[in-house]
Amino acid sequence: MGELVIQLRPTANPITLMKNSAFVPKFLSLLAVAAALAVVVPLASAEGDMSGEHMGKTDMAKTGNQVTVTGEVIDMACYLDHGAQGAKHADCAKMCISSGLPVGIKSADGTVYLLIGEHKPANDKLAEYAAKTITVKGKLATRDGINLLENIEIVQ
C-alpha cells in the first residue's frame, strides 16, 4: 500500500512577520490618525451642541420668545402618520382635533409647531380652522427639534 506523506511547513509568527514588514509604519500611522479622529470629532460635535448650532437649527431648549406664525392648522396625528394636510383632509382633521388629538400649524416654510393654550389644549378653539390658514401668536419653546407655541392667541 502507498504511504501518504504530508509535508508541514513551519508556521510563521504573525508578530514576527509584522516586525519585518514595511506595512507596519503605515499601519501605525493610520491607527494613530483614527485614534485622534475618534477623540476630536466627538469633542467638536459637543462644542457645536453647546452653542446651540447644529446645521443652522437649535437643538437646545429655547423659550420665551413671543412669535407670530401664519400657516395651515393641521392635526398632528394624521400629518405625522401619513402626511395628511390640505382641504381634502379638512373633515378628518376637524374630527381628530375635536377629539383631542394634538393640533399644530405648518408655516409656509414647512416648519411645524405644536399648539397649546395656557398649559391646556387649545383644540376647542382651533378645530373650526382645521386645514385653513390662520395666524397665531404665542410663546415659542423649542427642544430637540420640536417646536411648541404655547399660550396661543388667534390673530384676526
Residue pairs with C-beta under 8 A, 6 or more apart in sequence:
18 24
48 54
49 59
49 60
52 58
52 59
52 60
52 62
57 145
58 142
59 143
59 144
59 145
60 143
61 141
61 142
61 143
62 140
62 141
62 142
62 143
63 139
63 140
63 141
63 142
64 139
64 140
64 141
65 139
65 140
66 137
66 138
66 139
66 140
67 137
67 138
67 139
67 140
67 149
68 135
68 136
68 137
68 155
69 105
69 107
69 111
69 113
69 135
69 136
69 137
69 138
69 149
70 107
70 108
70 133
70 134
70 135
71 105
71 106
71 107
71 108
71 111
71 113
71 133
71 134
72 85
72 86
72 105
72 106
72 131
72 132
72 133
73 93
73 97
73 103
73 104
73 105
73 115
73 126
73 129
73 130
73 131
73 132
73 133
73 134
74 84
74 85
74 93
74 103
74 104
74 105
74 106
74 112
74 130
74 131
75 84
75 92
75 93
75 96
75 97
75 101
75 102
75 103
75 104
75 130
76 101
76 102
76 103
76 104
76 112
76 114
77 96
77 101
77 102
78 84
78 89
78 92
78 93
78 96
79 85
79 104
79 106
79 112
84 92
84 93
85 93
85 106
85 131
86 131
87 131
89 131
90 130
90 131
90 132
91 130
93 130
93 131
94 127
94 128
94 130
94 131
97 103
97 123
97 126
97 127
97 130
98 123
98 124
98 127
100 121
100 123
101 123
102 114
103 114
103 115
103 121
103 122
103 123
103 126
103 127
104 112
104 113
104 114
104 115
105 112
105 113
105 115
105 134
105 136
105 149
106 112
106 113
107 113
111 147
112 147
113 140
113 147
113 148
113 149
114 146
114 147
114 148
114 149
115 122
115 126
115 136
115 138
115 148
115 149
115 152
116 122
116 148
116 149
116 150
116 151
116 152
117 125
117 150
117 151
117 152
118 150
118 151
119 150
122 152
125 154
126 154
129 154
134 154
134 155
135 154
135 155
136 149
136 152
136 153
136 154
136 155
137 152
137 153
137 155
138 149
138 150
138 151
138 152
138 153
139 149
139 150
139 151
140 147
140 148
140 149
141 147
141 148
141 149
141 150
142 148
